[in-house]
Amino acid sequence: MNKERAKEIVHASEMIGVTHKDRDVYIEEVIERNEMARIHPVNQPNVNQEVPLYELKEKESR
């Protein structure tokens, strides 16, 4: 995922589906200086990690 799209998702008013290694995640913050994102699994809000933006995938809307 590119940095600009990740930032759009963070600021979106509705939930936009994102996955990291086939897990549904929520992007908490985009860390621009190193192209990373702070994320947590949708069902585990207290399990945070930082991952490279390129590992995030936007789910196709249906």
NUFIRO-107077 format. One record per residue: residue number from 1; x, y, z of N, C-alpha, C, O, CB in turn. Coordinates in Angstrom, 1 decimal, padded with zeros to 4 digits. Glycine has a CB too. Layout:
N
+-----+--------+--------+--------+--------+--------+--------+--------+--------+--------+--------+--------+--------+--------+--------+--------+
!   i !   n.px !   n.py !   n.pz !  ca.px !  ca.py !  ca.pz !   c.px !   c.py !   c.pz !   o.px !   o.py !   o.pz !  cb.px !  cb.py !  cb.pz !
+-----+--------+--------+--------+--------+--------+--------+--------+--------+--------+--------+--------+--------+--------+--------+--------+
! NUM !      X !      Y !      Z !      X !      Y !      Z !      X !      Y !      Z !      X !      Y !      Z !      X !      Y !      Z !
...
+-----+--------+--------+--------+--------+--------+--------+--------+--------+--------+--------+--------+--------+--------+--------+--------+
//
This chain:
62
+-----+--------+--------+--------+--------+--------+--------+--------+--------+--------+--------+--------+--------+--------+--------+--------+
!   i !   n.px !   n.py !   n.pz !  ca.px !  ca.py !  ca.pz !   c.px !   c.py !   c.pz !   o.px !   o.py !   o.pz !  cb.px !  cb.py !  cb.pz !
+-----+--------+--------+--------+--------+--------+--------+--------+--------+--------+--------+--------+--------+--------+--------+--------+
!   1 !  000.9 ! -001.2 !  000.0 !  000.0 !  000.0 !  000.0 !  000.9 !  001.2 !  000.0 !  001.9 !  001.3 !  000.7 ! -001.0 !  000.0 !  001.2 !
!   2 !  000.5 !  002.2 ! -000.7 !  001.3 !  003.4 ! -000.7 !  000.9 !  004.3 !  000.4 ! -000.2 !  004.2 !  001.0 !  001.1 !  004.2 ! -002.1 !
!   3 !  001.9 !  005.2 !  000.7 !  001.7 !  006.1 !  001.9 !  000.5 !  006.9 !  001.9 ! -000.2 !  007.1 !  002.9 !  003.0 !  006.9 !  002.1 !
!   4 !  000.2 !  007.5 !  000.7 ! -000.9 !  008.4 !  000.6 ! -002.3 !  007.7 !  000.9 ! -003.2 !  008.2 !  001.5 ! -001.0 !  009.1 ! -000.7 !
!   5 ! -002.4 !  006.5 !  000.3 ! -003.6 !  005.7 !  000.5 ! -003.8 !  005.3 !  002.0 ! -004.9 !  005.4 !  002.5 ! -003.6 !  004.5 ! -000.4 !
!   6 ! -002.7 !  004.9 !  002.6 ! -002.7 !  004.6 !  004.0 ! -003.2 !  005.7 !  004.9 ! -004.0 !  005.6 !  005.8 ! -001.4 !  004.1 !  004.5 !
!   7 ! -002.7 !  006.9 !  004.5 ! -003.2 !  008.1 !  005.3 ! -004.6 !  008.4 !  005.1 ! -005.3 !  008.8 !  006.0 ! -002.3 !  009.4 !  004.9 !
!   8 ! -005.1 !  008.2 !  003.8 ! -006.6 !  008.4 !  003.5 ! -007.4 !  007.4 !  004.4 ! -008.4 !  007.8 !  004.9 ! -006.8 !  008.2 !  002.0 !
!   9 ! -006.9 !  006.2 !  004.5 ! -007.7 !  005.2 !  005.3 ! -007.7 !  005.6 !  006.7 ! -008.7 !  005.4 !  007.4 ! -007.0 !  003.8 !  005.1 !
!  10 ! -006.6 !  006.0 !  007.3 ! -006.5 !  006.4 !  008.7 ! -007.6 !  007.5 !  009.0 ! -008.2 !  007.5 !  010.0 ! -005.1 !  006.9 !  009.1 !
!  11 ! -007.7 !  008.5 !  008.0 ! -008.6 !  009.6 !  008.3 ! -010.0 !  009.4 !  007.7 ! -010.9 !  010.3 !  007.8 ! -008.0 !  010.8 !  007.6 !
!  12 ! -010.3 !  008.2 !  007.2 ! -011.7 !  008.0 !  006.6 ! -012.7 !  007.9 !  007.7 ! -012.4 !  007.4 !  008.8 ! -011.7 !  006.7 !  005.8 !
!  13 ! -013.9 !  008.4 !  007.4 ! -015.0 !  008.3 !  008.4 ! -015.5 !  006.9 !  008.5 ! -016.1 !  006.5 !  009.6 ! -016.1 !  009.3 !  008.1 !
!  14 ! -015.4 !  006.1 !  007.5 ! -015.9 !  004.7 !  007.6 ! -014.8 !  003.8 !  007.6 ! -013.6 !  004.1 !  007.3 ! -016.8 !  004.4 !  006.3 !
!  15 ! -015.0 !  002.6 !  008.1 ! -014.0 !  001.5 !  008.2 ! -013.7 !  001.0 !  006.8 ! -014.6 !  000.6 !  006.1 ! -014.5 !  000.4 !  009.2 !
!  16 ! -012.4 !  001.0 !  006.5 ! -012.0 !  000.5 !  005.2 ! -011.2 ! -000.8 !  005.5 ! -010.2 ! -000.7 !  006.3 ! -011.2 !  001.5 !  004.3 !
!  17 ! -011.5 ! -001.9 !  004.9 ! -010.8 ! -003.1 !  005.2 ! -009.4 ! -003.2 !  004.7 ! -009.1 ! -002.9 !  003.6 ! -011.6 ! -004.3 !  004.5 !
!  18 ! -008.5 ! -003.5 !  005.6 ! -007.1 ! -003.7 !  005.4 ! -006.6 ! -005.0 !  006.0 ! -007.1 ! -005.4 !  007.0 ! -006.3 ! -002.4 !  005.9 !
!  19 ! -005.7 ! -005.6 !  005.3 ! -005.1 ! -006.9 !  005.8 ! -003.6 ! -006.8 !  005.9 ! -003.0 ! -006.0 !  005.1 ! -005.5 ! -008.1 !  005.0 !
!  20 ! -003.1 ! -007.5 !  006.8 ! -001.6 ! -007.7 !  006.9 ! -001.4 ! -009.2 !  007.1 ! -001.8 ! -009.8 !  008.1 ! -001.0 ! -006.9 !  008.1 !
!  21 ! -000.8 ! -009.8 !  006.2 ! -000.5 ! -011.3 !  006.2 ! -001.8 ! -012.0 !  006.4 ! -001.9 ! -012.9 !  007.3 !  000.5 ! -011.6 !  007.3 !
!  22 ! -002.9 ! -011.7 !  005.7 ! -004.2 ! -012.3 !  005.7 ! -005.0 ! -012.1 !  007.0 ! -006.0 ! -012.8 !  007.2 ! -004.0 ! -013.8 !  005.5 !
!  23 ! -004.5 ! -011.2 !  007.8 ! -005.3 ! -010.8 !  009.0 ! -005.9 ! -009.4 !  008.8 ! -005.3 ! -008.5 !  008.3 ! -004.4 ! -010.8 !  010.3 !
!  24 ! -007.2 ! -009.3 !  009.3 ! -007.8 ! -008.0 !  009.2 ! -007.2 ! -007.1 !  010.3 ! -007.1 ! -007.5 !  011.5 ! -009.4 ! -008.1 !  009.5 !
!  25 ! -006.8 ! -005.9 !  009.9 ! -006.1 ! -005.0 !  010.8 ! -006.7 ! -003.6 !  010.7 ! -007.4 ! -003.3 !  009.7 ! -004.6 ! -005.0 !  010.5 !
!  26 ! -006.4 ! -002.8 !  011.7 ! -006.8 ! -001.4 !  011.7 ! -005.5 ! -000.6 !  011.7 ! -004.6 ! -000.9 !  012.5 ! -007.7 ! -001.0 !  013.0 !
!  27 ! -005.4 !  000.4 !  010.8 ! -004.2 !  001.2 !  010.8 ! -004.4 !  002.4 !  011.8 ! -005.3 !  003.2 !  011.7 ! -003.9 !  001.8 !  009.4 !
!  28 ! -003.5 !  002.4 !  012.8 ! -003.6 !  003.5 !  013.8 ! -002.9 !  004.7 !  013.4 ! -003.3 !  005.9 !  013.6 ! -003.0 !  003.0 !  015.1 !
!  29 ! -001.7 !  004.5 !  012.7 ! -000.9 !  005.7 !  012.4 !  000.0 !  005.3 !  011.2 !  000.5 !  004.2 !  011.1 ! -000.1 !  006.2 !  013.6 !
!  30 !  000.3 !  006.3 !  010.4 !  001.3 !  006.1 !  009.3 !  002.5 !  006.9 !  009.8 !  002.5 !  008.1 !  010.1 !  000.7 !  006.7 !  007.9 !
!  31 !  003.6 !  006.2 !  009.7 !  004.9 !  006.7 !  010.2 !  005.7 !  007.1 !  008.9 !  006.4 !  006.2 !  008.3 !  005.7 !  005.7 !  011.1 !
!  32 !  005.6 !  008.3 !  008.5 !  006.1 !  008.7 !  007.2 !  007.6 !  008.6 !  007.0 !  008.1 !  008.3 !  005.9 !  005.7 !  010.1 !  006.9 !
!  33 !  008.3 !  008.9 !  008.1 !  009.8 !  009.0 !  007.9 !  010.4 !  007.7 !  007.5 !  011.5 !  007.7 !  006.9 !  010.4 !  009.4 !  009.2 !
!  34 !  009.8 !  006.6 !  007.8 !  010.4 !  005.3 !  007.4 !  009.4 !  004.3 !  006.7 !  009.6 !  003.1 !  006.6 !  010.9 !  004.6 !  008.7 !
!  35 !  008.3 !  004.9 !  006.2 !  007.3 !  004.2 !  005.4 !  006.7 !  003.0 !  006.1 !  006.6 !  001.9 !  005.6 !  008.0 !  003.7 !  004.1 !
!  36 !  006.4 !  003.2 !  007.4 !  005.8 !  002.2 !  008.2 !  004.4 !  002.6 !  008.7 !  004.0 !  003.7 !  008.5 !  006.8 !  001.9 !  009.5 !
!  37 !  003.7 !  001.6 !  009.3 !  002.4 !  001.9 !  009.8 !  002.3 !  001.2 !  011.2 !  002.8 !  000.0 !  011.3 !  001.3 !  001.4 !  008.9 !
!  38 !  001.7 !  001.8 !  012.1 !  001.4 !  001.2 !  013.4 !  000.0 !  000.6 !  013.3 ! -001.0 !  001.3 !  012.9 !  001.4 !  002.2 !  014.6 !
!  39 ! -000.2 ! -000.7 !  013.5 ! -001.4 ! -001.4 !  013.2 ! -001.8 ! -002.2 !  014.5 ! -001.0 ! -002.5 !  015.3 ! -001.4 ! -002.3 !  012.0 !
!  40 ! -003.1 ! -002.7 !  014.5 ! -003.5 ! -003.7 !  015.4 ! -004.5 ! -004.6 !  014.8 ! -005.3 ! -004.1 !  013.9 ! -004.0 ! -003.1 !  016.8 !
!  41 ! -004.6 ! -005.9 !  015.1 ! -005.7 ! -006.7 !  014.6 ! -007.0 ! -006.1 !  015.0 ! -007.2 ! -005.6 !  016.1 ! -005.5 ! -008.2 !  015.1 !
!  42 ! -008.0 ! -006.2 !  014.1 ! -009.3 ! -005.6 !  014.4 ! -009.9 ! -006.1 !  015.7 ! -010.5 ! -005.3 !  016.4 ! -010.3 ! -005.9 !  013.2 !
!  43 ! -009.7 ! -007.4 !  016.0 ! -010.3 ! -008.0 !  017.2 ! -009.4 ! -008.0 !  018.4 ! -009.7 ! -008.5 !  019.5 ! -010.8 ! -009.4 !  016.9 !
!  44 ! -008.2 ! -007.3 !  018.3 ! -007.2 ! -007.2 !  019.4 ! -006.6 ! -005.8 !  019.4 ! -005.5 ! -005.7 !  019.1 ! -006.1 ! -008.3 !  019.2 !
!  45 ! -007.4 ! -004.8 !  019.9 ! -006.9 ! -003.5 !  019.8 ! -005.7 ! -003.2 !  020.7 ! -005.0 ! -002.1 !  020.5 ! -008.0 ! -002.6 !  020.2 !
!  46 ! -005.3 ! -004.0 !  021.6 ! -004.2 ! -003.8 !  022.5 ! -002.9 ! -004.6 !  022.0 ! -001.9 ! -004.6 !  022.8 ! -004.5 ! -004.2 !  023.9 !
!  47 ! -003.0 ! -005.1 !  020.8 ! -001.8 ! -005.8 !  020.3 ! -001.3 ! -005.0 !  019.1 ! -001.8 ! -005.2 !  018.0 ! -002.2 ! -007.3 !  019.8 !
!  48 ! -000.4 ! -004.1 !  019.4 !  000.1 ! -003.2 !  018.4 !  001.4 ! -003.7 !  017.8 !  002.2 ! -004.4 !  018.4 !  000.3 ! -001.8 !  019.0 !
!  49 !  001.7 ! -003.3 !  016.5 !  003.0 ! -003.6 !  015.9 !  003.2 ! -002.6 !  014.8 !  002.2 ! -002.0 !  014.3 !  003.0 ! -005.0 !  015.4 !
!  50 !  004.4 ! -002.4 !  014.5 !  004.8 ! -001.5 !  013.3 !  005.2 ! -002.4 !  012.2 !  006.1 ! -003.3 !  012.4 !  005.9 ! -000.5 !  013.7 !
!  51 !  004.7 ! -002.2 !  011.0 !  005.0 ! -003.0 !  009.8 !  005.2 ! -002.0 !  008.6 !  004.8 ! -000.9 !  008.6 !  003.8 ! -003.9 !  009.5 !
!  52 !  006.0 ! -002.5 !  007.6 !  006.2 ! -001.7 !  006.4 !  004.9 ! -001.6 !  005.7 !  004.1 ! -002.5 !  005.6 !  007.3 ! -002.4 !  005.5 !
!  53 !  004.7 ! -000.4 !  005.1 !  003.5 ! -000.1 !  004.4 !  003.3 ! -001.1 !  003.2 !  002.1 ! -001.4 !  002.9 !  003.5 !  001.3 !  003.8 !
!  54 !  004.3 ! -001.5 !  002.6 !  004.2 ! -002.4 !  001.5 !  003.6 ! -003.8 !  001.8 !  003.1 ! -004.5 !  000.9 !  005.5 ! -002.6 !  000.8 !
!  55 !  003.6 ! -004.1 !  003.1 !  003.0 ! -005.4 !  003.5 !  001.4 ! -005.3 !  003.7 !  000.8 ! -006.3 !  003.9 !  003.6 ! -005.8 !  004.8 !
!  56 !  000.9 ! -004.1 !  003.7 ! -000.5 ! -003.9 !  003.9 ! -001.3 ! -003.9 !  002.6 ! -000.8 ! -003.4 !  001.6 ! -000.8 ! -002.5 !  004.6 !
!  57 ! -002.4 ! -004.6 !  002.6 ! -003.3 ! -004.7 !  001.4 ! -004.7 ! -004.2 !  001.7 ! -005.3 ! -004.5 !  002.8 ! -003.3 ! -006.2 !  000.9 !
!  58 ! -005.2 ! -003.4 !  000.8 ! -006.6 ! -003.0 !  001.0 ! -007.5 ! -004.1 !  000.4 ! -007.3 ! -004.6 ! -000.7 ! -006.9 ! -001.6 !  000.2 !
!  59 ! -008.6 ! -004.4 !  001.2 ! -009.5 ! -005.4 !  000.8 ! -010.4 ! -004.8 ! -000.3 ! -010.8 ! -003.6 ! -000.3 ! -010.4 ! -005.9 !  002.0 !
!  60 ! -010.8 ! -005.7 ! -001.2 ! -011.7 ! -005.2 ! -002.3 ! -013.1 ! -005.0 ! -001.7 ! -013.6 ! -005.9 ! -001.0 ! -011.7 ! -006.2 ! -003.5 !
!  61 ! -013.7 ! -003.9 ! -002.0 ! -015.1 ! -003.7 ! -001.6 ! -016.0 ! -004.5 ! -002.4 ! -015.8 ! -004.7 ! -003.6 ! -015.4 ! -002.2 ! -001.5 !
!  62 ! -017.1 ! -005.0 ! -001.8 ! -018.1 ! -005.8 ! -002.5 ! -019.4 ! -005.2 ! -002.6 ! -020.3 ! -005.7 ! -003.2 ! -018.2 ! -007.2 ! -001.9 !
+-----+--------+--------+--------+--------+--------+--------+--------+--------+--------+--------+--------+--------+--------+--------+--------+
//
